[in-house]
Amino acid sequence: MAFDNLTEKLQNVFKKLRSKGSLTEADVKLAMKEVKMALLEADVSFKIVKQFIKSVEGRAVGQDVLTGLNPGQMVIKIVNEELVSLMGSDTTEIALKEGKALTIIMMAGLQGAGKTTTAAKLAGKFKQKGKKVLLAACDVYRPAAIKQLQVNGEKQGVEVFSMGDKNSPVNIAKAAVEHALKNDINVLIIDTAGRLQVDEDMMNELIDIKKNVDVYQTILVVDAMTGQDAVNVSGTFNEKVGIDGVILTKLDGDTRGGAALSIKAVTGKPILYIGMGEKLSDLEQFYPDRMASRILG
Ligand code: GDP
């Protein structure tokens, strides 16, 4: 998993802290220097790391900690608590409208981030919760995207609305909404087109869909393997299009995973789910406390 390296490094720091019966301020500072290095190597953004270390140090060098029982254990507990708080503390669900009312969810993200796969994964989650779900294929640029959504929708037992690639994404989205309302759909998930990089056309297309259909939640899909880029992309999408939450994919890979620690702090928007593999069942709800435990090992 993405954090293996970070976990190993933090465990080495913690082992040293635990082995000491008492701690001085210098011991804590040295340990925090090592934690800082480990976080930076895991690709957590510099600004976030600095703030994080400051918060931990501020609490850990207090007399209560240093003169208390098990000071090492206390410092580790503080690191854990600050990690949870960095990632947003509470678990955030994707907000749905009350009762059976139609909720429209728009997926956004760069090409290859995992948007189409994640749209189908999410459809399965909502279906499990008893919702009637419709997927709409609005990625008319990537040739295989429509077919991919159809194949995955079928695997999930979820209907896929498509109009081929000759219509504009906005028109397909509008027609999908009409279809959804006629067929008592509760959740409509719109798959949109990505580009290789953040570009104006992509942003305008998303803004246009938002203007023309009553999008309730905009969910950004970002690839954890792209590290700092994932964080920057999240910031840009949030600024330009406005997002409600982030799904971080490919955390199963052998990557540095620091994006998971920075996205909430940088964008103010929560991570909702994490992608843990290519299979349609490989989507996990994001729990900041469990993620912190995973990272700390
Ligand atoms: P899109 O261009 O954003 O629609 O991206 P796709 O949904 O086509 O995904 C791109 C590739 O990433 C595909 O090969 C997916 O199987 C893969 N993928 C998506 N999510 C995950 C994930 O969480 N873990 C792994 N390992 N691969 C993923």
py3Dmol code that shows the C-alpha trace and the ligand (Angstrom):
import py3Dmol

protein = """\
ATOM      1  CA  MET A   1       0.000   0.000   0.000  1.00  0.00           C
ATOM      2  CA  ALA A   2       0.989   3.561  -0.666  1.00  0.00           C
ATOM      3  CA  PHE A   3       2.265   4.316   2.817  1.00  0.00           C
ATOM      4  CA  ASP A   4       4.545   1.347   3.500  1.00  0.00           C
ATOM      5  CA  ASN A   5       7.683   3.444   3.351  1.00  0.00           C
ATOM      6  CA  LEU A   6       6.324   6.236   5.527  1.00  0.00           C
ATOM      7  CA  THR A   7       5.027   3.725   8.048  1.00  0.00           C
ATOM      8  CA  GLU A   8       8.406   2.073   8.348  1.00  0.00           C
ATOM      9  CA  LYS A   9      10.151   5.398   8.892  1.00  0.00           C
ATOM     10  CA  LEU A  10       7.657   6.577  11.508  1.00  0.00           C
ATOM     11  CA  GLN A  11       7.896   3.284  13.339  1.00  0.00           C
ATOM     12  CA  ASN A  12      11.647   3.709  13.634  1.00  0.00           C
ATOM     13  CA  VAL A  13      11.156   7.170  15.147  1.00  0.00           C
ATOM     14  CA  PHE A  14       8.517   5.867  17.552  1.00  0.00           C
ATOM     15  CA  LYS A  15      10.661   2.926  18.609  1.00  0.00           C
ATOM     16  CA  LYS A  16      13.357   5.329  19.766  1.00  0.00           C
ATOM     17  CA  LEU A  17      10.789   7.470  21.612  1.00  0.00           C
ATOM     18  CA  ARG A  18       9.279   4.469  23.387  1.00  0.00           C
ATOM     19  CA  SER A  19      12.648   3.140  24.464  1.00  0.00           C
ATOM     20  CA  LYS A  20      13.292   6.186  26.617  1.00  0.00           C
ATOM     21  CA  GLY A  21      11.817   6.392  30.104  1.00  0.00           C
ATOM     22  CA  SER A  22      11.970  10.162  30.093  1.00  0.00           C
ATOM     23  CA  LEU A  23      12.129  12.687  27.315  1.00  0.00           C
ATOM     24  CA  THR A  24      13.726  16.099  27.038  1.00  0.00           C
ATOM     25  CA  GLU A  25      12.583  18.864  24.780  1.00  0.00           C
ATOM     26  CA  ALA A  26      15.612  18.119  22.586  1.00  0.00           C
ATOM     27  CA  ASP A  27      14.532  14.462  22.234  1.00  0.00           C
ATOM     28  CA  VAL A  28      11.109  15.555  21.015  1.00  0.00           C
ATOM     29  CA  LYS A  29      12.584  18.092  18.621  1.00  0.00           C
ATOM     30  CA  LEU A  30      14.928  15.504  17.151  1.00  0.00           C
ATOM     31  CA  ALA A  31      12.074  13.025  16.725  1.00  0.00           C
ATOM     32  CA  MET A  32       9.963  15.702  15.023  1.00  0.00           C
ATOM     33  CA  LYS A  33      12.787  16.454  12.641  1.00  0.00           C
ATOM     34  CA  GLU A  34      12.747  12.804  11.618  1.00  0.00           C
ATOM     35  CA  VAL A  35       8.951  12.792  11.282  1.00  0.00           C
ATOM     36  CA  LYS A  36       9.268  15.894   9.121  1.00  0.00           C
ATOM     37  CA  MET A  37      11.756  14.199   6.784  1.00  0.00           C
ATOM     38  CA  ALA A  38       9.551  11.116   6.530  1.00  0.00           C
ATOM     39  CA  LEU A  39       6.471  13.181   5.612  1.00  0.00           C
ATOM     40  CA  LEU A  40       8.358  15.182   3.011  1.00  0.00           C
ATOM     41  CA  GLU A  41       9.683  11.992   1.456  1.00  0.00           C
ATOM     42  CA  ALA A  42       6.100  10.709   1.325  1.00  0.00           C
ATOM     43  CA  ASP A  43       5.335  13.759  -0.829  1.00  0.00           C
ATOM     44  CA  VAL A  44       3.251  15.659   1.687  1.00  0.00           C
ATOM     45  CA  SER A  45       3.435  19.320   0.746  1.00  0.00           C
ATOM     46  CA  PHE A  46       6.052  21.410   2.528  1.00  0.00           C
ATOM     47  CA  LYS A  47       3.612  23.940   3.934  1.00  0.00           C
ATOM     48  CA  ILE A  48       1.422  21.233   5.406  1.00  0.00           C
ATOM     49  CA  VAL A  49       4.394  19.440   6.934  1.00  0.00           C
ATOM     50  CA  LYS A  50       5.585  22.633   8.583  1.00  0.00           C
ATOM     51  CA  GLN A  51       2.179  23.340  10.102  1.00  0.00           C
ATOM     52  CA  PHE A  52       1.825  19.755  11.202  1.00  0.00           C
ATOM     53  CA  ILE A  53       5.183  19.653  12.997  1.00  0.00           C
ATOM     54  CA  LYS A  54       4.447  22.976  14.655  1.00  0.00           C
ATOM     55  CA  SER A  55       1.119  21.691  16.009  1.00  0.00           C
ATOM     56  CA  VAL A  56       2.628  18.455  17.295  1.00  0.00           C
ATOM     57  CA  GLU A  57       5.619  20.203  18.874  1.00  0.00           C
ATOM     58  CA  GLY A  58       3.416  22.838  20.446  1.00  0.00           C
ATOM     59  CA  ARG A  59       1.526  20.128  22.270  1.00  0.00           C
ATOM     60  CA  ALA A  60       4.362  17.665  22.853  1.00  0.00           C
ATOM     61  CA  VAL A  61       6.982  19.822  24.531  1.00  0.00           C
ATOM     62  CA  GLY A  62       4.509  20.919  27.179  1.00  0.00           C
ATOM     63  CA  GLN A  63       5.584  20.032  30.717  1.00  0.00           C
ATOM     64  CA  ASP A  64       2.590  17.744  31.215  1.00  0.00           C
ATOM     65  CA  VAL A  65       3.775  15.476  28.462  1.00  0.00           C
ATOM     66  CA  LEU A  66       7.462  15.447  29.297  1.00  0.00           C
ATOM     67  CA  THR A  67       7.026  14.870  33.022  1.00  0.00           C
ATOM     68  CA  GLY A  68       4.075  12.487  32.694  1.00  0.00           C
ATOM     69  CA  LEU A  69       4.059   8.719  32.587  1.00  0.00           C
ATOM     70  CA  ASN A  70       5.125   7.215  29.261  1.00  0.00           C
ATOM     71  CA  PRO A  71       6.104  10.467  27.567  1.00  0.00           C
ATOM     72  CA  GLY A  72       7.082   8.606  24.367  1.00  0.00           C
ATOM     73  CA  GLN A  73       3.644   7.064  24.152  1.00  0.00           C
ATOM     74  CA  MET A  74       2.062  10.488  24.684  1.00  0.00           C
ATOM     75  CA  VAL A  75       4.035  12.018  21.822  1.00  0.00           C
ATOM     76  CA  ILE A  76       2.955   9.181  19.522  1.00  0.00           C
ATOM     77  CA  LYS A  77      -0.653   9.745  20.577  1.00  0.00           C
ATOM     78  CA  ILE A  78      -0.348  13.423  19.701  1.00  0.00           C
ATOM     79  CA  VAL A  79       1.104  12.601  16.269  1.00  0.00           C
ATOM     80  CA  ASN A  80      -1.837  10.262  15.689  1.00  0.00           C
ATOM     81  CA  GLU A  81      -4.409  12.869  16.733  1.00  0.00           C
ATOM     82  CA  GLU A  82      -2.858  15.567  14.581  1.00  0.00           C
ATOM     83  CA  LEU A  83      -2.773  13.212  11.577  1.00  0.00           C
ATOM     84  CA  VAL A  84      -6.474  12.475  11.975  1.00  0.00           C
ATOM     85  CA  SER A  85      -7.227  16.169  12.268  1.00  0.00           C
ATOM     86  CA  LEU A  86      -5.125  16.933   9.171  1.00  0.00           C
ATOM     87  CA  MET A  87      -7.184  14.509   7.119  1.00  0.00           C
ATOM     88  CA  GLY A  88     -10.446  16.052   8.223  1.00  0.00           C
ATOM     89  CA  SER A  89     -11.368  14.225  11.465  1.00  0.00           C
ATOM     90  CA  ASP A  90     -14.826  13.029  10.467  1.00  0.00           C
ATOM     91  CA  THR A  91     -15.888  10.685   7.721  1.00  0.00           C
ATOM     92  CA  THR A  92     -17.859  12.519   5.071  1.00  0.00           C
ATOM     93  CA  GLU A  93     -20.581  10.803   3.061  1.00  0.00           C
ATOM     94  CA  ILE A  94     -21.596  11.959  -0.398  1.00  0.00           C
ATOM     95  CA  ALA A  95     -24.671  14.076   0.279  1.00  0.00           C
ATOM     96  CA  LEU A  96     -27.879  12.814  -1.346  1.00  0.00           C
ATOM     97  CA  LYS A  97     -31.209  14.575  -1.563  1.00  0.00           C
ATOM     98  CA  GLU A  98     -33.921  13.545   0.878  1.00  0.00           C
ATOM     99  CA  GLY A  99     -36.121  10.546   0.157  1.00  0.00           C
ATOM    100  CA  LYS A 100     -36.467   9.491  -3.445  1.00  0.00           C
ATOM    101  CA  ALA A 101     -35.642  12.883  -4.993  1.00  0.00           C
ATOM    102  CA  LEU A 102     -33.129  12.761  -7.851  1.00  0.00           C
ATOM    103  CA  THR A 103     -29.568  13.566  -6.820  1.00  0.00           C
ATOM    104  CA  ILE A 104     -27.242  14.462  -9.673  1.00  0.00           C
ATOM    105  CA  ILE A 105     -23.566  13.733  -9.159  1.00  0.00           C
ATOM    106  CA  MET A 106     -20.980  14.992 -11.637  1.00  0.00           C
ATOM    107  CA  MET A 107     -17.621  13.234 -11.803  1.00  0.00           C
ATOM    108  CA  ALA A 108     -14.627  15.369 -12.739  1.00  0.00           C
ATOM    109  CA  GLY A 109     -10.926  14.738 -13.149  1.00  0.00           C
ATOM    110  CA  LEU A 110      -8.000  14.404 -15.494  1.00  0.00           C
ATOM    111  CA  GLN A 111      -7.848  11.647 -18.080  1.00  0.00           C
ATOM    112  CA  GLY A 112      -6.571   8.436 -16.567  1.00  0.00           C
ATOM    113  CA  ALA A 113      -7.341   9.462 -12.997  1.00  0.00           C
ATOM    114  CA  GLY A 114      -9.933   6.702 -12.751  1.00  0.00           C
ATOM    115  CA  LYS A 115     -13.123   8.680 -13.303  1.00  0.00           C
ATOM    116  CA  THR A 116     -15.017   6.179 -15.412  1.00  0.00           C
ATOM    117  CA  THR A 117     -14.038   3.235 -13.224  1.00  0.00           C
ATOM    118  CA  THR A 118     -14.887   5.151 -10.065  1.00  0.00           C
ATOM    119  CA  ALA A 119     -18.262   6.254 -11.446  1.00  0.00           C
ATOM    120  CA  ALA A 120     -19.173   2.582 -11.847  1.00  0.00           C
ATOM    121  CA  LYS A 121     -17.760   1.711  -8.427  1.00  0.00           C
ATOM    122  CA  LEU A 122     -19.879   4.455  -6.836  1.00  0.00           C
ATOM    123  CA  ALA A 123     -22.969   3.314  -8.738  1.00  0.00           C
ATOM    124  CA  GLY A 124     -22.535  -0.080  -7.087  1.00  0.00           C
ATOM    125  CA  LYS A 125     -22.280   1.494  -3.634  1.00  0.00           C
ATOM    126  CA  PHE A 126     -25.510   3.457  -4.087  1.00  0.00           C
ATOM    127  CA  LYS A 127     -27.269   0.435  -5.526  1.00  0.00           C
ATOM    128  CA  GLN A 128     -26.280  -1.543  -2.433  1.00  0.00           C
ATOM    129  CA  LYS A 129     -27.957   1.147  -0.362  1.00  0.00           C
ATOM    130  CA  GLY A 130     -31.196   0.510  -2.222  1.00  0.00           C
ATOM    131  CA  LYS A 131     -31.008   3.456  -4.606  1.00  0.00           C
ATOM    132  CA  LYS A 132     -32.051   3.308  -8.235  1.00  0.00           C
ATOM    133  CA  VAL A 133     -28.982   4.492 -10.095  1.00  0.00           C
ATOM    134  CA  LEU A 134     -28.304   5.722 -13.636  1.00  0.00           C
ATOM    135  CA  LEU A 135     -24.869   6.320 -15.161  1.00  0.00           C
ATOM    136  CA  ALA A 136     -24.566   8.870 -17.973  1.00  0.00           C
ATOM    137  CA  ALA A 137     -21.757   8.664 -20.538  1.00  0.00           C
ATOM    138  CA  CYS A 138     -20.697  12.264 -21.218  1.00  0.00           C
ATOM    139  CA  ASP A 139     -17.060  11.554 -22.015  1.00  0.00           C
ATOM    140  CA  VAL A 140     -17.366  11.912 -25.769  1.00  0.00           C
ATOM    141  CA  TYR A 141     -13.665  12.481 -26.425  1.00  0.00           C
ATOM    142  CA  ARG A 142     -11.939   9.358 -25.170  1.00  0.00           C
ATOM    143  CA  PRO A 143     -13.022   6.739 -27.708  1.00  0.00           C
ATOM    144  CA  ALA A 144     -13.240   3.834 -25.280  1.00  0.00           C
ATOM    145  CA  ALA A 145     -14.909   5.680 -22.412  1.00  0.00           C
ATOM    146  CA  ILE A 146     -18.535   5.063 -23.422  1.00  0.00           C
ATOM    147  CA  LYS A 147     -17.968   1.361 -24.014  1.00  0.00           C
ATOM    148  CA  GLN A 148     -16.030   1.103 -20.743  1.00  0.00           C
ATOM    149  CA  LEU A 149     -18.891   2.670 -18.810  1.00  0.00           C
ATOM    150  CA  GLN A 150     -21.388   0.355 -20.495  1.00  0.00           C
ATOM    151  CA  VAL A 151     -19.343  -2.733 -19.656  1.00  0.00           C
ATOM    152  CA  ASN A 152     -18.843  -1.654 -16.047  1.00  0.00           C
ATOM    153  CA  GLY A 153     -22.446  -0.548 -15.652  1.00  0.00           C
ATOM    154  CA  GLU A 154     -23.574  -3.961 -16.810  1.00  0.00           C
ATOM    155  CA  LYS A 155     -21.262  -5.651 -14.300  1.00  0.00           C
ATOM    156  CA  GLN A 156     -22.851  -3.542 -11.564  1.00  0.00           C
ATOM    157  CA  GLY A 157     -26.380  -4.133 -12.832  1.00  0.00           C
ATOM    158  CA  VAL A 158     -26.799  -0.382 -13.358  1.00  0.00           C
ATOM    159  CA  GLU A 159     -28.322   1.206 -16.455  1.00  0.00           C
ATOM    160  CA  VAL A 160     -26.034   3.373 -18.590  1.00  0.00           C
ATOM    161  CA  PHE A 161     -27.450   6.295 -20.571  1.00  0.00           C
ATOM    162  CA  SER A 162     -25.491   7.166 -23.701  1.00  0.00           C
ATOM    163  CA  MET A 163     -26.004   8.995 -26.964  1.00  0.00           C
ATOM    164  CA  GLY A 164     -22.767   8.062 -28.677  1.00  0.00           C
ATOM    165  CA  ASP A 165     -20.065  10.628 -29.271  1.00  0.00           C
ATOM    166  CA  LYS A 166     -21.806  12.938 -31.732  1.00  0.00           C
ATOM    167  CA  ASN A 167     -23.680  15.011 -29.152  1.00  0.00           C
ATOM    168  CA  SER A 168     -22.288  17.613 -26.798  1.00  0.00           C
ATOM    169  CA  PRO A 169     -21.716  16.597 -23.178  1.00  0.00           C
ATOM    170  CA  VAL A 170     -24.258  19.209 -22.020  1.00  0.00           C
ATOM    171  CA  ASN A 171     -26.976  17.852 -24.299  1.00  0.00           C
ATOM    172  CA  ILE A 172     -26.301  14.292 -23.200  1.00  0.00           C
ATOM    173  CA  ALA A 173     -26.422  15.385 -19.562  1.00  0.00           C
ATOM    174  CA  LYS A 174     -29.747  17.171 -20.093  1.00  0.00           C
ATOM    175  CA  ALA A 175     -31.243  14.158 -21.862  1.00  0.00           C
ATOM    176  CA  ALA A 176     -29.950  11.889 -19.096  1.00  0.00           C
ATOM    177  CA  VAL A 177     -31.725  14.012 -16.477  1.00  0.00           C
ATOM    178  CA  GLU A 178     -34.963  13.776 -18.440  1.00  0.00           C
ATOM    179  CA  HIS A 179     -34.554  10.025 -18.696  1.00  0.00           C
ATOM    180  CA  ALA A 180     -33.779   9.808 -14.969  1.00  0.00           C
ATOM    181  CA  LEU A 181     -36.884  11.781 -13.986  1.00  0.00           C
ATOM    182  CA  LYS A 182     -39.111   9.621 -16.190  1.00  0.00           C
ATOM    183  CA  ASN A 183     -37.717   6.435 -14.719  1.00  0.00           C
ATOM    184  CA  ASP A 184     -37.761   7.244 -10.997  1.00  0.00           C
ATOM    185  CA  ILE A 185     -33.983   7.283 -10.709  1.00  0.00           C
ATOM    186  CA  ASN A 186     -32.649   8.385  -7.304  1.00  0.00           C
ATOM    187  CA  VAL A 187     -29.012   8.935  -8.209  1.00  0.00           C
ATOM    188  CA  LEU A 188     -27.679  10.023 -11.592  1.00  0.00           C
ATOM    189  CA  ILE A 189     -23.909   9.850 -11.951  1.00  0.00           C
ATOM    190  CA  ILE A 190     -22.521  11.837 -14.874  1.00  0.00           C
ATOM    191  CA  ASP A 191     -19.153  10.697 -16.214  1.00  0.00           C
ATOM    192  CA  THR A 192     -17.393  13.616 -17.902  1.00  0.00           C
ATOM    193  CA  ALA A 193     -14.367  13.959 -20.137  1.00  0.00           C
ATOM    194  CA  GLY A 194     -10.908  14.497 -18.724  1.00  0.00           C
ATOM    195  CA  ARG A 195      -7.850  15.913 -20.412  1.00  0.00           C
ATOM    196  CA  LEU A 196      -4.233  15.005 -19.879  1.00  0.00           C
ATOM    197  CA  GLN A 197      -3.706  18.281 -18.083  1.00  0.00           C
ATOM    198  CA  VAL A 198      -5.874  20.928 -16.533  1.00  0.00           C
ATOM    199  CA  ASP A 199      -7.169  22.959 -19.457  1.00  0.00           C
ATOM    200  CA  GLU A 200      -9.703  25.676 -20.124  1.00  0.00           C
ATOM    201  CA  ASP A 201     -11.963  23.610 -22.411  1.00  0.00           C
ATOM    202  CA  MET A 202     -12.369  20.891 -19.819  1.00  0.00           C
ATOM    203  CA  MET A 203     -13.187  23.399 -17.079  1.00  0.00           C
ATOM    204  CA  ASN A 204     -15.679  25.226 -19.304  1.00  0.00           C
ATOM    205  CA  GLU A 205     -17.393  21.986 -20.199  1.00  0.00           C
ATOM    206  CA  LEU A 206     -17.873  21.150 -16.530  1.00  0.00           C
ATOM    207  CA  ILE A 207     -19.081  24.653 -15.723  1.00  0.00           C
ATOM    208  CA  ASP A 208     -21.494  24.403 -18.644  1.00  0.00           C
ATOM    209  CA  ILE A 209     -22.944  21.121 -17.390  1.00  0.00           C
ATOM    210  CA  LYS A 210     -23.358  22.676 -13.948  1.00  0.00           C
ATOM    211  CA  LYS A 211     -25.201  25.634 -15.463  1.00  0.00           C
ATOM    212  CA  ASN A 212     -27.592  23.445 -17.414  1.00  0.00           C
ATOM    213  CA  VAL A 213     -28.325  20.627 -15.008  1.00  0.00           C
ATOM    214  CA  ASP A 214     -28.967  20.758 -11.309  1.00  0.00           C
ATOM    215  CA  VAL A 215     -25.711  19.130 -10.179  1.00  0.00           C
ATOM    216  CA  TYR A 216     -25.962  18.470  -6.437  1.00  0.00           C
ATOM    217  CA  GLN A 217     -22.484  17.082  -5.859  1.00  0.00           C
ATOM    218  CA  THR A 218     -19.322  17.529  -7.911  1.00  0.00           C
ATOM    219  CA  ILE A 219     -16.858  14.795  -7.107  1.00  0.00           C
ATOM    220  CA  LEU A 220     -13.265  15.132  -8.199  1.00  0.00           C
ATOM    221  CA  VAL A 221     -11.291  11.966  -8.926  1.00  0.00           C
ATOM    222  CA  VAL A 222      -7.527  12.277  -8.519  1.00  0.00           C
ATOM    223  CA  ASP A 223      -4.739   9.769  -8.936  1.00  0.00           C
ATOM    224  CA  ALA A 224      -2.687   9.317  -5.760  1.00  0.00           C
ATOM    225  CA  MET A 225       0.294   8.230  -7.860  1.00  0.00           C
ATOM    226  CA  THR A 226       0.677  11.786  -9.128  1.00  0.00           C
ATOM    227  CA  GLY A 227       1.570  13.016  -5.635  1.00  0.00           C
ATOM    228  CA  GLN A 228       1.818  16.797  -5.309  1.00  0.00           C
ATOM    229  CA  ASP A 229       0.134  17.151  -8.684  1.00  0.00           C
ATOM    230  CA  ALA A 230      -2.997  15.528  -7.283  1.00  0.00           C
ATOM    231  CA  VAL A 231      -3.102  18.239  -4.645  1.00  0.00           C
ATOM    232  CA  ASN A 232      -2.538  21.058  -7.137  1.00  0.00           C
ATOM    233  CA  VAL A 233      -5.173  19.654  -9.501  1.00  0.00           C
ATOM    234  CA  SER A 234      -7.653  19.497  -6.614  1.00  0.00           C
ATOM    235  CA  GLY A 235      -6.985  23.134  -5.769  1.00  0.00           C
ATOM    236  CA  THR A 236      -7.487  24.243  -9.368  1.00  0.00           C
ATOM    237  CA  PHE A 237     -10.715  22.294  -9.918  1.00  0.00           C
ATOM    238  CA  ASN A 238     -12.090  23.610  -6.666  1.00  0.00           C
ATOM    239  CA  GLU A 239     -11.287  27.163  -7.627  1.00  0.00           C
ATOM    240  CA  LYS A 240     -12.581  26.975 -11.186  1.00  0.00           C
ATOM    241  CA  VAL A 241     -15.481  24.528 -11.068  1.00  0.00           C
ATOM    242  CA  GLY A 242     -16.188  24.106  -7.373  1.00  0.00           C
ATOM    243  CA  ILE A 243     -16.018  20.610  -5.914  1.00  0.00           C
ATOM    244  CA  ASP A 244     -17.746  18.998  -2.952  1.00  0.00           C
ATOM    245  CA  GLY A 245     -15.307  16.207  -2.284  1.00  0.00           C
ATOM    246  CA  VAL A 246     -12.445  14.137  -3.621  1.00  0.00           C
ATOM    247  CA  ILE A 247     -11.962  10.473  -4.404  1.00  0.00           C
ATOM    248  CA  LEU A 248      -8.326   9.455  -4.318  1.00  0.00           C
ATOM    249  CA  THR A 249      -7.582   6.489  -6.590  1.00  0.00           C
ATOM    250  CA  LYS A 250      -4.705   4.023  -6.878  1.00  0.00           C
ATOM    251  CA  LEU A 251      -3.752   4.121  -3.209  1.00  0.00           C
ATOM    252  CA  ASP A 252      -3.136   0.396  -3.578  1.00  0.00           C
ATOM    253  CA  GLY A 253      -0.095   1.199  -5.693  1.00  0.00           C
ATOM    254  CA  ASP A 254       3.447   1.483  -4.572  1.00  0.00           C
ATOM    255  CA  THR A 255       3.320   5.244  -4.423  1.00  0.00           C
ATOM    256  CA  ARG A 256       4.135   7.828  -1.826  1.00  0.00           C
ATOM    257  CA  GLY A 257       0.541   8.670  -1.009  1.00  0.00           C
ATOM    258  CA  GLY A 258       1.227  12.080   0.524  1.00  0.00           C
ATOM    259  CA  ALA A 259      -1.731  13.540  -1.359  1.00  0.00           C
ATOM    260  CA  ALA A 260      -4.058  11.827   1.101  1.00  0.00           C
ATOM    261  CA  LEU A 261      -2.545  13.949   3.845  1.00  0.00           C
ATOM    262  CA  SER A 262      -2.619  17.274   2.004  1.00  0.00           C
ATOM    263  CA  ILE A 263      -5.870  17.457   0.026  1.00  0.00           C
ATOM    264  CA  LYS A 264      -8.204  18.395   2.868  1.00  0.00           C
ATOM    265  CA  ALA A 265      -5.841  20.987   4.261  1.00  0.00           C
ATOM    266  CA  VAL A 266      -5.157  22.554   0.852  1.00  0.00           C
ATOM    267  CA  THR A 267      -8.670  22.556  -0.633  1.00  0.00           C
ATOM    268  CA  GLY A 268     -10.882  22.472   2.447  1.00  0.00           C
ATOM    269  CA  LYS A 269     -12.777  19.639   0.754  1.00  0.00           C
ATOM    270  CA  PRO A 270     -12.912  16.153   2.250  1.00  0.00           C
ATOM    271  CA  ILE A 271     -11.665  12.896   0.797  1.00  0.00           C
ATOM    272  CA  LEU A 272     -14.785  10.749   0.477  1.00  0.00           C
ATOM    273  CA  TYR A 273     -13.514   7.435  -0.815  1.00  0.00           C
ATOM    274  CA  ILE A 274     -10.236   5.813  -1.755  1.00  0.00           C
ATOM    275  CA  GLY A 275      -9.646   3.540  -4.736  1.00  0.00           C
ATOM    276  CA  MET A 276      -7.743   0.430  -3.724  1.00  0.00           C
ATOM    277  CA  GLY A 277      -7.594  -1.506  -6.987  1.00  0.00           C
ATOM    278  CA  GLU A 278      -8.991  -1.982 -10.479  1.00  0.00           C
ATOM    279  CA  LYS A 279     -11.880  -4.239  -9.477  1.00  0.00           C
ATOM    280  CA  LEU A 280     -15.288  -2.591  -9.151  1.00  0.00           C
ATOM    281  CA  SER A 281     -15.451  -3.608  -5.492  1.00  0.00           C
ATOM    282  CA  ASP A 282     -12.144  -1.865  -4.705  1.00  0.00           C
ATOM    283  CA  LEU A 283     -13.566   1.389  -3.371  1.00  0.00           C
ATOM    284  CA  GLU A 284     -13.374   2.085   0.349  1.00  0.00           C
ATOM    285  CA  GLN A 285     -14.994   4.779   2.396  1.00  0.00           C
ATOM    286  CA  PHE A 286     -12.354   7.158   3.720  1.00  0.00           C
ATOM    287  CA  TYR A 287     -11.996   7.181   7.504  1.00  0.00           C
ATOM    288  CA  PRO A 288      -9.369   9.694   8.669  1.00  0.00           C
ATOM    289  CA  ASP A 289      -8.797   7.815  11.930  1.00  0.00           C
ATOM    290  CA  ARG A 290      -8.349   4.446  10.234  1.00  0.00           C
ATOM    291  CA  MET A 291      -6.060   6.005   7.650  1.00  0.00           C
ATOM    292  CA  ALA A 292      -3.937   7.503  10.434  1.00  0.00           C
ATOM    293  CA  SER A 293      -3.706   4.082  12.111  1.00  0.00           C
ATOM    294  CA  ARG A 294      -2.728   2.512   8.803  1.00  0.00           C
ATOM    295  CA  ILE A 295      -0.032   5.113   8.273  1.00  0.00           C
ATOM    296  CA  LEU A 296       1.349   4.785  11.779  1.00  0.00           C
ATOM    297  CA  GLY A 297       1.363   0.991  11.442  1.00  0.00           C
TER     298      GLY A 297
END
"""
ligand_1 = """\
28
GDP
P -10.550 8.020 -16.595
O -9.804 8.419 -17.815
O -10.382 9.044 -15.509
O -11.980 7.704 -16.841
O -9.823 6.727 -16.007
P -10.248 5.183 -16.022
O -11.450 4.950 -15.186
O -10.270 4.680 -17.406
O -9.016 4.552 -15.240
C -7.693 4.571 -15.750
C -6.958 3.306 -15.294
O -6.782 3.327 -13.892
C -7.722 2.030 -15.601
O -6.803 1.053 -16.042
C -8.332 1.644 -14.247
O -8.526 0.259 -14.132
C -7.249 2.136 -13.305
N -7.751 2.429 -11.949
C -8.797 3.210 -11.591
N -8.905 3.270 -10.239
C -7.918 2.496 -9.729
C -7.484 2.175 -8.391
O -8.036 2.602 -7.367
N -6.389 1.350 -8.298
C -5.743 0.868 -9.383
N -4.680 0.087 -9.182
N -6.101 1.181 -10.638
C -7.179 1.971 -10.817
"""
view = py3Dmol.view(width=600, height=400)
view.addModel(protein, "pdb")
view.setStyle({"model": 0}, {"cartoon": {"style": "trace"}})
view.addModel(ligand_1, "xyz")
view.setStyle({"model": 1}, {"stick": {}})
view.zoomTo()
view.show()
